[in-house]
Amino acid sequence: MASIFCSKCGTESAEDAGFCSKCGTALIDPGTTEEPSSEAPVEPTSEPDTPDDSSDTTVNHVGVDDQSSVAPPIVTSSTQSQKIPGTAAVVLSVLGFLTGITAIIGINLGFKARAKAKFNGQSTTKSIAAIVIGAIALVWFVIIGIVPVLSEDSKTDTTATVVDESDPESNAEDGDPAPTEALAAATYDEIIVGDATTDAICGTYSELIEKNDGVITRRTKYLDKDWDPYKAAAYVNKNDWVDDDPVAKFESQWVKVATAALNSVSGGQADQVESIEGYLDASLKECQLQEQHQDQNKSLSIIKRSQSGVVRAADRKPWYPKGYEERSPGLAFKPAKFSVSAYNSYYWRYYVVAKDGCPNGLYLEVNITDDSGRVIDWTNESIQSLAPMQEARVVFKTYEDDAASWEFSDISCR
C-alpha cells in the first residue's frame, strides 16, 4: 500500500488517511494533484476540505519536475493560531469574576475550542480549564449579586413594618380609617365604678396610720437626743433602718395602698391614671384621715433629720476606743494607774493601742519631771509585737523621790 508523509512532523501515514495520526495536520495524496503540461507553469493543487472553517487552513503546493514525476507534498500551517481559542477562553473565564457576561462568553468559547481540539486531535486542557473557571466565576458573580439584593429586601421589609406614629394616615391599611390620636391618661373619677371609697378602704387606711404612729413614737424616743459618737456608731451598727429614708418609705406605702384601693373600685384600671396622688388625697378626705396623714408626713420629715444627725455623730467616732487619747498618729494611750511601791519606786501604768498595729514592735520613751516641770530622769519600755487595734499595757518606773509627772519623748513602731 502506498503511504504519504506529513509535511509538518514527517510522520508516515496511509495513503487514504485524511489527517496525520500524530499532529492532526491535513494530508494530501500526491496522486490527486493535476499534472501540468510542458507548456504551462505548475499550478497549485486545490485545498482539501476540512471540518474547520477557521483561518487555520493548510495549503499544499505540489511541484512537478522535468520528467513529470510527482514530488512529496509540502504542507504549511500556523500552530500559534490553533492555540488562540483555548487561551482566549481561559482569559475570558478569569475575567468573569469581574463581570458575568465575560464568564458566559468564556464558557461558550471553551466548548467550541474543546470541540475543535478533539476534532484536530489536539489537547483539550485549556478549553476544559476555561469551562471550569468560567462556571466558578459565573456562580461567584451570581452569589455576590443576589446576597446584597436579598439583604436590602430584608431591610426594606423590616422598615416597612415600622409605623410612623406622627402621620395617622400611614397606619391605615386597605381602606381602614386612620387611627385616632392616642387617648390621654384618664383621671381617677373617669374609671371609678360607684363610690370612690368603701368601708374596707377606709379601714385599711386607718390601720396604716396606726402602724406609722407606732414607728414615729419609737423613733422619736430614741433619736431625739444628743448622741455621743461611740454610742451613735453602736446604734447605727445595730439598726440598719437608721440609714433609710422614712419619708420615701412612707410615701411608697401609701401609693401601694391607694393603688390597690383604686383597683377595687375601678375594676382593675388603676394603671390608666397618670398619677395616684389625686385619688389618694380624695379618698383620704372621704375617709376623714387626710389631716392625720399630713401630720405623719411632717413627723417623719423630722425623724429623717434626726436619723441623719445620728449618722453624722457615728461618723465622728475616732478610730481608737473610748477613754483613749491619740498621742501620736496611729497610736493612742489610756492612763491606768499611778502608784508608789514600798521601796520608794514610782510606777505609771498605761494602755496603748495601734490603729494599724506594730508587727515589728513598739518602742516608748518618757522623761520624768518634778513639780516644777524639770526633767529629773527618763525611762523606756518596748513591746515585741502589736496587732492592729490590739491593746497592750506598759509600765514606766523611776526611783526619783521628786518624780511628779512624765511626758513622752519617743513613741514609734519599729
C-alpha positions as a LaTeX table, in Angstrom:
\begin{tabular}{lrrr}
\hline
Residue & $x$ (\AA) & $y$ (\AA) & $z$ (\AA) \\
\hline
Met1 & 0.00 & 0.00 & 0.00 \\
Ala2 & 1.28 & 3.46 & $-0.85$ \\
Ser3 & 1.98 & 5.89 & 2.00 \\
Ile4 & 2.19 & 9.62 & 2.43 \\
Phe5 & 4.35 & 11.74 & 4.73 \\
Cys6 & 3.13 & 14.60 & 6.92 \\
Ser7 & 4.61 & 17.88 & 5.75 \\
Lys8 & 4.62 & 19.19 & 9.36 \\
Cys9 & 6.05 & 16.39 & 11.55 \\
Gly10 & 7.19 & 13.88 & 8.84 \\
Thr11 & 5.16 & 11.02 & 10.22 \\
Glu12 & 4.31 & 8.31 & 7.66 \\
Ser13 & 0.60 & 7.66 & 7.21 \\
Ala14 & $-1.58$ & 5.51 & 4.93 \\
Glu15 & $-2.33$ & 6.97 & 1.50 \\
Asp16 & $-6.06$ & 7.16 & 2.19 \\
Ala17 & $-5.60$ & 8.93 & 5.54 \\
Gly18 & $-7.09$ & 12.43 & 5.60 \\
Phe19 & $-5.09$ & 13.70 & 8.62 \\
Cys20 & $-1.77$ & 12.97 & 10.27 \\
Ser21 & $-2.18$ & 10.39 & 13.04 \\
Lys22 & 0.35 & 12.26 & 15.23 \\
Cys23 & $-0.20$ & 16.00 & 14.86 \\
Gly24 & $-3.56$ & 16.08 & 13.02 \\
Thr25 & $-2.37$ & 18.09 & 10.06 \\
Ala26 & $-4.41$ & 17.56 & 6.87 \\
Leu27 & $-2.65$ & 15.23 & 4.38 \\
Ile28 & $-2.71$ & 15.49 & 0.55 \\
Asp29 & $-2.36$ & 12.46 & $-1.68$ \\
Pro30 & 0.17 & 13.31 & $-4.40$ \\
Gly31 & $-1.82$ & 11.25 & $-6.92$ \\
Thr32 & $-4.74$ & 13.64 & $-6.70$ \\
Thr33 & $-2.84$ & 16.63 & $-7.99$ \\
Glu34 & $-3.12$ & 17.67 & $-11.57$ \\
Glu35 & $-0.01$ & 17.15 & $-13.68$ \\
Pro36 & 0.68 & 20.31 & $-15.62$ \\
Ser37 & 1.53 & 20.35 & $-19.32$ \\
Ser38 & 5.01 & 21.11 & $-20.51$ \\
Glu39 & 3.85 & 24.43 & $-21.94$ \\
Ala40 & 2.14 & 25.68 & $-18.80$ \\
Pro41 & 3.63 & 26.53 & $-15.45$ \\
Val42 & 2.84 & 24.33 & $-12.49$ \\
Glu43 & $-0.43$ & 25.31 & $-10.73$ \\
Pro44 & $-1.05$ & 24.71 & $-7.04$ \\
Thr45 & $-3.40$ & 21.91 & $-6.12$ \\
Ser46 & $-6.74$ & 22.63 & $-4.64$ \\
Glu47 & $-7.02$ & 22.67 & $-0.80$ \\
Pro48 & $-8.67$ & 19.61 & 0.77 \\
Asp49 & $-11.92$ & 20.02 & 2.61 \\
Thr50 & $-11.62$ & 20.23 & 6.39 \\
Pro51 & $-14.35$ & 20.41 & 9.00 \\
Asp52 & $-12.95$ & 23.71 & 10.33 \\
Asp53 & $-13.89$ & 26.97 & 8.58 \\
Ser54 & $-11.39$ & 28.99 & 10.60 \\
Ser55 & $-8.41$ & 30.81 & 9.19 \\
Asp56 & $-6.09$ & 27.96 & 10.24 \\
Thr57 & $-6.21$ & 26.39 & 6.77 \\
Thr58 & $-3.45$ & 24.26 & 5.32 \\
Val59 & $-2.26$ & 24.98 & 1.76 \\
Asn60 & $-0.36$ & 22.23 & $-0.09$ \\
His61 & 1.77 & 23.17 & $-3.09$ \\
Val62 & 2.72 & 20.26 & $-5.33$ \\
Gly63 & 5.51 & 20.79 & $-7.83$ \\
Val64 & 6.45 & 18.63 & $-10.96$ \\
Asp65 & 9.98 & 18.12 & $-12.18$ \\
Asp66 & 11.06 & 17.97 & $-15.87$ \\
Gln67 & 10.35 & 14.22 & $-16.07$ \\
Ser68 & 6.73 & 14.81 & $-14.80$ \\
Ser69 & 7.44 & 12.89 & $-11.59$ \\
Val70 & 5.34 & 13.92 & $-8.58$ \\
Ala71 & 7.25 & 15.35 & $-5.57$ \\
Pro72 & 6.06 & 14.74 & $-1.95$ \\
Pro73 & 3.50 & 17.31 & $-0.78$ \\
Ile74 & 4.67 & 20.25 & 1.33 \\
Val75 & 2.13 & 21.34 & 3.96 \\
Thr76 & 2.43 & 24.65 & 6.00 \\
Ser77 & 0.22 & 25.73 & 8.94 \\
Ser78 & 0.13 & 28.25 & 11.82 \\
Thr79 & 0.42 & 26.35 & 15.13 \\
Gln80 & 0.17 & 29.54 & 17.19 \\
Ser81 & $-3.22$ & 30.37 & 15.66 \\
Gln82 & $-4.54$ & 26.93 & 16.67 \\
Lys83 & $-3.84$ & 27.72 & 20.38 \\
Ile84 & $-5.62$ & 31.07 & 20.41 \\
Pro85 & $-9.25$ & 29.85 & 21.02 \\
Gly86 & $-8.34$ & 27.88 & 24.20 \\
Thr87 & $-6.17$ & 30.66 & 25.60 \\
Ala88 & $-8.77$ & 33.31 & 24.87 \\
Ala89 & $-11.44$ & 31.20 & 26.55 \\
Val90 & $-9.33$ & 30.92 & 29.73 \\
Val91 & $-8.73$ & 34.68 & 29.80 \\
Leu92 & $-12.42$ & 35.47 & 29.36 \\
Ser93 & $-13.40$ & 32.98 & 32.07 \\
Val94 & $-10.98$ & 34.55 & 34.54 \\
Leu95 & $-12.40$ & 37.99 & 33.75 \\
Gly96 & $-15.79$ & 36.51 & 34.58 \\
Phe97 & $-15.01$ & 37.15 & 38.26 \\
Leu98 & $-15.39$ & 40.84 & 37.47 \\
Thr99 & $-18.39$ & 40.70 & 35.17 \\
Gly100 & $-20.75$ & 37.85 & 34.50 \\
Ile101 & $-21.01$ & 38.35 & 30.74 \\
Thr102 & $-17.33$ & 37.54 & 30.19 \\
Ala103 & $-17.76$ & 34.31 & 32.14 \\
Ile104 & $-20.60$ & 33.28 & 29.81 \\
Ile105 & $-18.52$ & 34.16 & 26.73 \\
Gly106 & $-15.53$ & 32.29 & 28.15 \\
Ile107 & $-17.62$ & 29.14 & 28.78 \\
Asn108 & $-19.09$ & 29.29 & 25.27 \\
Leu109 & $-15.70$ & 29.76 & 23.66 \\
Gly110 & $-14.30$ & 26.97 & 25.83 \\
Phe111 & $-16.84$ & 24.49 & 24.48 \\
Lys112 & $-16.05$ & 25.49 & 20.90 \\
Ala113 & $-12.30$ & 25.26 & 21.49 \\
Arg114 & $-12.75$ & 21.83 & 23.08 \\
Ala115 & $-14.74$ & 20.51 & 20.09 \\
Lys116 & $-12.16$ & 21.86 & 17.66 \\
Ala117 & $-9.23$ & 20.43 & 19.65 \\
Lys118 & $-10.85$ & 16.99 & 19.82 \\
Phe119 & $-11.54$ & 17.03 & 16.09 \\
Asn120 & $-7.94$ & 18.00 & 15.35 \\
Gly121 & $-6.56$ & 15.51 & 17.85 \\
Gln122 & $-5.10$ & 18.33 & 20.00 \\
Ser123 & $-5.02$ & 18.75 & 23.81 \\
Thr124 & $-8.27$ & 19.92 & 25.42 \\
Thr125 & $-6.68$ & 21.06 & 28.72 \\
Lys126 & $-7.06$ & 24.79 & 28.14 \\
Ser127 & $-10.62$ & 24.53 & 26.88 \\
Ile128 & $-11.72$ & 22.42 & 29.86 \\
Ala129 & $-9.97$ & 24.82 & 32.23 \\
Ala130 & $-11.80$ & 27.72 & 30.60 \\
Ile131 & $-15.16$ & 25.97 & 31.07 \\
Val132 & $-14.48$ & 25.18 & 34.77 \\
Ile133 & $-13.11$ & 28.63 & 35.60 \\
Gly134 & $-15.97$ & 30.33 & 33.79 \\
Ala135 & $-18.55$ & 28.24 & 35.66 \\
Ile136 & $-16.97$ & 29.11 & 39.01 \\
Ala137 & $-16.78$ & 32.78 & 38.05 \\
Leu138 & $-20.41$ & 32.76 & 36.99 \\
Val139 & $-21.54$ & 31.18 & 40.27 \\
Trp140 & $-19.42$ & 33.68 & 42.21 \\
Phe141 & $-20.85$ & 36.62 & 40.31 \\
Val142 & $-24.40$ & 35.37 & 40.90 \\
Ile143 & $-23.78$ & 34.97 & 44.65 \\
Ile144 & $-22.31$ & 38.42 & 45.19 \\
Gly145 & $-25.10$ & 39.90 & 43.14 \\
Ile146 & $-28.02$ & 38.14 & 44.87 \\
Val147 & $-26.96$ & 38.34 & 48.53 \\
Pro148 & $-26.91$ & 42.17 & 48.73 \\
Val149 & $-30.27$ & 42.27 & 46.97 \\
Leu150 & $-31.79$ & 39.83 & 49.47 \\
Ser151 & $-30.28$ & 41.78 & 52.34 \\
Glu152 & $-31.69$ & 45.03 & 51.01 \\
Asp153 & $-35.11$ & 43.41 & 50.57 \\
Ser154 & $-34.97$ & 42.24 & 54.19 \\
Lys155 & $-34.14$ & 45.75 & 55.36 \\
Thr156 & $-36.97$ & 47.10 & 53.26 \\
Asp157 & $-39.43$ & 44.61 & 54.76 \\
Thr158 & $-38.28$ & 45.47 & 58.27 \\
Thr159 & $-38.51$ & 49.17 & 57.61 \\
Ala160 & $-41.94$ & 48.73 & 56.13 \\
Thr161 & $-43.21$ & 47.33 & 59.44 \\
Val162 & $-42.23$ & 50.49 & 61.32 \\
Val163 & $-45.23$ & 52.73 & 61.54 \\
Asp164 & $-44.75$ & 56.45 & 61.61 \\
Glu165 & $-46.95$ & 57.48 & 64.50 \\
Ser166 & $-46.59$ & 61.12 & 63.51 \\
Asp167 & $-48.69$ & 60.51 & 60.40 \\
Pro168 & $-52.04$ & 58.90 & 61.24 \\
Glu169 & $-52.71$ & 58.16 & 57.59 \\
Ser170 & $-49.67$ & 55.87 & 57.38 \\
Asn171 & $-51.41$ & 53.47 & 59.79 \\
Ala172 & $-54.41$ & 52.94 & 57.52 \\
Glu173 & $-54.48$ & 49.67 & 55.59 \\
Asp174 & $-56.81$ & 48.52 & 52.82 \\
Gly175 & $-59.12$ & 51.45 & 53.21 \\
Asp176 & $-59.37$ & 51.22 & 57.03 \\
Pro177 & $-59.82$ & 54.61 & 58.67 \\
Ala178 & $-56.71$ & 56.14 & 60.19 \\
Pro179 & $-56.49$ & 55.56 & 63.93 \\
Thr180 & $-57.41$ & 58.45 & 66.12 \\
Glu181 & $-54.91$ & 60.21 & 68.35 \\
Ala182 & $-53.87$ & 58.20 & 71.43 \\
Leu183 & $-56.12$ & 58.78 & 74.40 \\
Ala184 & $-54.71$ & 60.93 & 77.17 \\
Ala185 & $-54.25$ & 59.41 & 80.63 \\
Ala186 & $-57.58$ & 59.12 & 82.41 \\
Thr187 & $-58.38$ & 60.78 & 85.72 \\
Tyr188 & $-59.38$ & 58.61 & 88.65 \\
Asp189 & $-63.02$ & 59.75 & 88.61 \\
Glu190 & $-63.38$ & 58.61 & 84.97 \\
Ile191 & $-62.66$ & 55.00 & 85.76 \\
Ile192 & $-64.37$ & 54.60 & 89.15 \\
Val193 & $-67.49$ & 52.47 & 89.12 \\
Gly194 & $-69.70$ & 53.51 & 92.02 \\
Asp195 & $-68.29$ & 55.10 & 95.17 \\
Ala196 & $-64.70$ & 56.32 & 95.31 \\
Thr197 & $-64.14$ & 54.68 & 98.70 \\
Thr198 & $-65.58$ & 51.84 & 100.75 \\
Asp199 & $-65.53$ & 50.92 & 104.42 \\
Ala200 & $-62.82$ & 48.39 & 103.64 \\
Ile201 & $-60.63$ & 51.06 & 102.03 \\
Cys202 & $-61.04$ & 53.42 & 104.99 \\
Gly203 & $-60.26$ & 50.56 & 107.36 \\
Thr204 & $-57.03$ & 49.79 & 105.51 \\
Tyr205 & $-56.05$ & 53.47 & 105.65 \\
Ser206 & $-56.69$ & 53.60 & 109.40 \\
Glu207 & $-54.54$ & 50.52 & 110.02 \\
Leu208 & $-51.63$ & 52.04 & 108.12 \\
Ile209 & $-51.88$ & 55.34 & 110.03 \\
Glu210 & $-51.93$ & 53.46 & 113.34 \\
Lys211 & $-48.88$ & 51.43 & 112.34 \\
Asn212 & $-46.95$ & 54.56 & 111.33 \\
Asp213 & $-47.89$ & 56.26 & 114.63 \\
Gly214 & $-46.10$ & 53.46 & 116.49 \\
Val215 & $-42.99$ & 53.83 & 114.29 \\
Ile216 & $-42.92$ & 57.60 & 114.82 \\
Thr217 & $-43.26$ & 57.23 & 118.61 \\
Arg218 & $-40.42$ & 54.72 & 118.92 \\
Arg219 & $-38.01$ & 56.58 & 116.67 \\
Thr220 & $-38.69$ & 59.92 & 118.29 \\
Lys221 & $-37.87$ & 58.40 & 121.69 \\
Tyr222 & $-34.51$ & 57.03 & 120.60 \\
Leu223 & $-33.42$ & 59.72 & 118.21 \\
Asp224 & $-34.42$ & 62.91 & 119.99 \\
Lys225 & $-31.18$ & 63.45 & 121.98 \\
Asp226 & $-27.54$ & 64.41 & 121.63 \\
Trp227 & $-25.52$ & 61.46 & 120.56 \\
Asp228 & $-22.09$ & 60.50 & 121.82 \\
Pro229 & $-20.05$ & 59.39 & 118.78 \\
Tyr230 & $-19.31$ & 55.96 & 120.27 \\
Lys231 & $-22.94$ & 55.34 & 121.17 \\
Ala232 & $-24.13$ & 56.66 & 117.83 \\
Ala233 & $-21.79$ & 54.29 & 115.99 \\
Ala234 & $-23.00$ & 51.34 & 118.06 \\
Tyr235 & $-26.64$ & 52.32 & 117.42 \\
Val236 & $-26.16$ & 52.65 & 113.65 \\
Asn237 & $-24.39$ & 49.29 & 113.51 \\
Lys238 & $-27.26$ & 47.65 & 115.37 \\
Asn239 & $-30.14$ & 49.32 & 113.49 \\
Asp240 & $-29.94$ & 49.27 & 109.71 \\
Trp241 & $-33.07$ & 51.38 & 109.34 \\
Val242 & $-31.19$ & 54.48 & 110.52 \\
Asp243 & $-29.73$ & 54.81 & 107.04 \\
Asp244 & $-33.18$ & 54.54 & 105.37 \\
Asp245 & $-35.30$ & 57.46 & 104.20 \\
Pro246 & $-38.50$ & 57.26 & 106.30 \\
Val247 & $-40.36$ & 59.84 & 104.19 \\
Ala248 & $-39.74$ & 57.95 & 100.93 \\
Lys249 & $-40.81$ & 54.69 & 102.57 \\
Phe250 & $-43.96$ & 56.37 & 103.97 \\
Glu251 & $-44.93$ & 57.70 & 100.53 \\
Ser252 & $-44.26$ & 54.34 & 98.87 \\
Gln253 & $-46.56$ & 52.60 & 101.36 \\
Trp254 & $-49.41$ & 54.98 & 100.66 \\
Val255 & $-49.03$ & 54.74 & 96.87 \\
Lys256 & $-49.22$ & 50.95 & 97.10 \\
Val257 & $-52.30$ & 51.02 & 99.34 \\
Ala258 & $-54.06$ & 53.70 & 97.26 \\
Thr259 & $-53.40$ & 51.80 & 94.01 \\
Ala260 & $-54.97$ & 48.66 & 95.47 \\
Ala261 & $-57.93$ & 50.74 & 96.65 \\
Leu262 & $-58.46$ & 52.33 & 93.22 \\
Asn263 & $-58.26$ & 48.94 & 91.53 \\
Ser264 & $-61.00$ & 47.67 & 93.83 \\
Val265 & $-63.41$ & 50.44 & 92.76 \\
Ser266 & $-62.46$ & 50.66 & 89.07 \\
Gly267 & $-62.34$ & 47.07 & 88.00 \\
Gly268 & $-58.56$ & 46.96 & 87.98 \\
Gln269 & $-57.97$ & 50.11 & 85.92 \\
Ala270 & $-55.68$ & 51.96 & 88.31 \\
Asp271 & $-52.85$ & 51.77 & 85.78 \\
Gln272 & $-54.87$ & 54.00 & 83.44 \\
Val273 & $-54.39$ & 57.11 & 85.61 \\
Glu274 & $-51.30$ & 59.22 & 85.23 \\
Ser275 & $-50.85$ & 59.77 & 88.96 \\
Ile276 & $-52.36$ & 58.09 & 92.01 \\
Glu277 & $-51.91$ & 61.20 & 94.16 \\
Gly278 & $-55.24$ & 62.72 & 93.17 \\
Tyr279 & $-57.20$ & 59.62 & 94.19 \\
Leu280 & $-55.16$ & 59.26 & 97.41 \\
Asp281 & $-55.99$ & 62.82 & 98.52 \\
Ala282 & $-59.67$ & 62.45 & 97.61 \\
Ser283 & $-60.07$ & 59.05 & 99.30 \\
Leu284 & $-58.25$ & 60.18 & 102.48 \\
Lys285 & $-60.59$ & 63.16 & 102.63 \\
Glu286 & $-63.68$ & 60.97 & 102.27 \\
Cys287 & $-62.35$ & 58.69 & 105.00 \\
Gln288 & $-61.65$ & 61.79 & 107.18 \\
Leu289 & $-57.98$ & 60.78 & 107.50 \\
Gln290 & $-56.33$ & 63.47 & 105.42 \\
Glu291 & $-55.19$ & 65.57 & 108.40 \\
Gln292 & $-53.65$ & 62.59 & 110.19 \\
His293 & $-51.84$ & 61.61 & 107.02 \\
Gln294 & $-50.35$ & 65.10 & 106.71 \\
Asp295 & $-49.27$ & 65.16 & 110.39 \\
Gln296 & $-47.49$ & 61.84 & 109.99 \\
Asn297 & $-45.67$ & 63.11 & 106.91 \\
Lys298 & $-44.39$ & 66.12 & 108.89 \\
Ser299 & $-43.31$ & 63.93 & 111.83 \\
Leu300 & $-41.41$ & 61.59 & 109.56 \\
Ser301 & $-39.61$ & 64.54 & 107.98 \\
Ile302 & $-38.36$ & 65.50 & 111.47 \\
Ile303 & $-37.31$ & 61.89 & 112.16 \\
Lys304 & $-35.42$ & 61.85 & 108.88 \\
Arg305 & $-33.34$ & 64.83 & 110.08 \\
Ser306 & $-32.76$ & 63.13 & 113.44 \\
Gln307 & $-31.60$ & 59.94 & 111.74 \\
Ser308 & $-29.17$ & 61.96 & 109.66 \\
Gly309 & $-27.83$ & 63.52 & 112.88 \\
Val310 & $-27.18$ & 60.09 & 114.39 \\
Val311 & $-25.33$ & 59.01 & 111.26 \\
Arg312 & $-23.19$ & 62.16 & 111.35 \\
Ala313 & $-22.37$ & 61.57 & 115.02 \\
Ala314 & $-21.37$ & 57.99 & 114.24 \\
Asp315 & $-19.09$ & 59.27 & 111.51 \\
Arg316 & $-17.27$ & 61.41 & 114.10 \\
Lys317 & $-16.26$ & 58.40 & 116.18 \\
Pro318 & $-12.44$ & 58.24 & 116.35 \\
Trp319 & $-10.57$ & 55.12 & 115.43 \\
Tyr320 & $-9.35$ & 54.41 & 118.99 \\
Pro321 & $-11.53$ & 53.05 & 121.87 \\
Lys322 & $-13.36$ & 55.32 & 124.24 \\
Gly323 & $-11.15$ & 56.72 & 127.04 \\
Tyr324 & $-8.00$ & 56.74 & 124.89 \\
Glu325 & $-6.13$ & 59.77 & 123.63 \\
Glu326 & $-4.11$ & 59.87 & 120.44 \\
Arg327 & $-0.54$ & 60.82 & 121.40 \\
Ser328 & 0.99 & 60.00 & 118.01 \\
Pro329 & $-0.57$ & 59.35 & 114.60 \\
Gly330 & $-2.00$ & 55.84 & 114.74 \\
Leu331 & $-1.09$ & 55.37 & 118.44 \\
Ala332 & $-3.40$ & 56.10 & 121.39 \\
Phe333 & $-2.92$ & 55.75 & 125.17 \\
Lys334 & $-5.14$ & 55.48 & 128.23 \\
Pro335 & $-3.74$ & 56.05 & 131.74 \\
Ala336 & $-4.39$ & 53.08 & 134.02 \\
Lys337 & $-2.82$ & 53.77 & 137.43 \\
Phe338 & $-0.11$ & 55.69 & 139.31 \\
Ser339 & 1.34 & 54.07 & 142.41 \\
Val340 & 4.26 & 54.21 & 144.82 \\
Ser341 & 5.91 & 50.97 & 145.94 \\
Ala342 & 7.26 & 50.10 & 149.37 \\
Tyr343 & 10.77 & 50.56 & 148.05 \\
Asn344 & 10.22 & 54.23 & 147.13 \\
Ser345 & 9.80 & 53.49 & 143.45 \\
Tyr346 & 7.16 & 55.16 & 141.34 \\
Tyr347 & 5.04 & 53.43 & 138.66 \\
Trp348 & 2.93 & 54.76 & 135.84 \\
Arg349 & 0.78 & 52.12 & 134.13 \\
Tyr350 & $-0.72$ & 52.85 & 130.73 \\
Tyr351 & $-2.65$ & 51.04 & 127.98 \\
Val352 & $-1.67$ & 51.54 & 124.37 \\
Val353 & $-3.38$ & 50.65 & 121.05 \\
Ala354 & $-2.11$ & 50.96 & 117.48 \\
Lys355 & $-4.55$ & 51.60 & 114.63 \\
Asp356 & $-2.60$ & 49.58 & 112.06 \\
Gly357 & $-0.58$ & 47.57 & 114.58 \\
Cys358 & 3.18 & 47.38 & 115.10 \\
Pro359 & 4.21 & 43.97 & 113.74 \\
Asn360 & 7.92 & 44.62 & 114.36 \\
Gly361 & 7.50 & 46.03 & 117.85 \\
Leu362 & 6.59 & 49.26 & 119.67 \\
Tyr363 & 9.15 & 51.50 & 121.42 \\
Leu364 & 8.21 & 54.09 & 124.08 \\
Glu365 & 10.45 & 56.54 & 125.93 \\
Val366 & 9.45 & 59.09 & 128.64 \\
Asn367 & 11.03 & 61.94 & 130.59 \\
Ile368 & 10.37 & 62.06 & 134.36 \\
Thr369 & 9.74 & 65.58 & 135.72 \\
Asp370 & 9.38 & 67.12 & 139.19 \\
Asp371 & 6.75 & 69.58 & 140.36 \\
Ser372 & 8.44 & 72.45 & 138.57 \\
Gly373 & 8.46 & 70.58 & 135.24 \\
Arg374 & 12.19 & 69.95 & 135.33 \\
Val375 & 13.36 & 66.66 & 133.81 \\
Ile376 & 15.00 & 64.59 & 136.55 \\
Asp377 & 15.03 & 61.13 & 134.95 \\
Trp378 & 13.98 & 59.12 & 131.91 \\
Thr379 & 12.93 & 55.55 & 131.22 \\
Asn380 & 11.70 & 53.43 & 128.33 \\
Glu381 & 9.58 & 50.43 & 127.52 \\
Ser382 & 9.03 & 48.26 & 124.45 \\
Ile383 & 6.55 & 45.73 & 123.14 \\
Gln384 & 7.77 & 42.97 & 120.84 \\
Ser385 & 4.73 & 42.98 & 118.52 \\
Leu386 & 1.30 & 44.54 & 118.37 \\
Ala387 & $-1.61$ & 43.62 & 116.05 \\
Pro388 & $-3.98$ & 46.25 & 114.59 \\
Met389 & $-6.33$ & 47.61 & 117.28 \\
Gln390 & $-4.79$ & 45.27 & 119.89 \\
Glu391 & $-4.46$ & 46.80 & 123.35 \\
Ala392 & $-1.29$ & 46.39 & 125.43 \\
Arg393 & $-0.19$ & 47.56 & 128.91 \\
Val394 & 3.10 & 49.37 & 129.50 \\
Val395 & 4.71 & 50.31 & 132.84 \\
Phe396 & 7.14 & 53.19 & 133.42 \\
Lys397 & 9.22 & 53.08 & 136.63 \\
Thr398 & 11.56 & 55.51 & 138.47 \\
Tyr399 & 13.27 & 55.73 & 141.86 \\
Glu400 & 13.48 & 59.51 & 141.96 \\
Asp401 & 11.79 & 60.89 & 145.10 \\
Asp402 & 10.98 & 64.16 & 143.40 \\
Ala403 & 9.21 & 62.45 & 140.49 \\
Ala404 & 5.87 & 64.14 & 139.93 \\
Ser405 & 4.95 & 63.51 & 136.31 \\
Trp406 & 6.23 & 62.29 & 132.97 \\
Glu407 & 5.93 & 63.06 & 129.29 \\
Phe408 & 6.59 & 61.04 & 126.13 \\
Ser409 & 9.80 & 61.80 & 124.34 \\
Asp410 & 9.65 & 59.00 & 121.75 \\
Ile411 & 6.80 & 56.82 & 120.50 \\
Ser412 & 7.30 & 54.76 & 117.39 \\
Cys413 & 6.57 & 51.47 & 115.72 \\
Arg414 & 9.70 & 49.59 & 114.76 \\
\hline
\end{tabular}
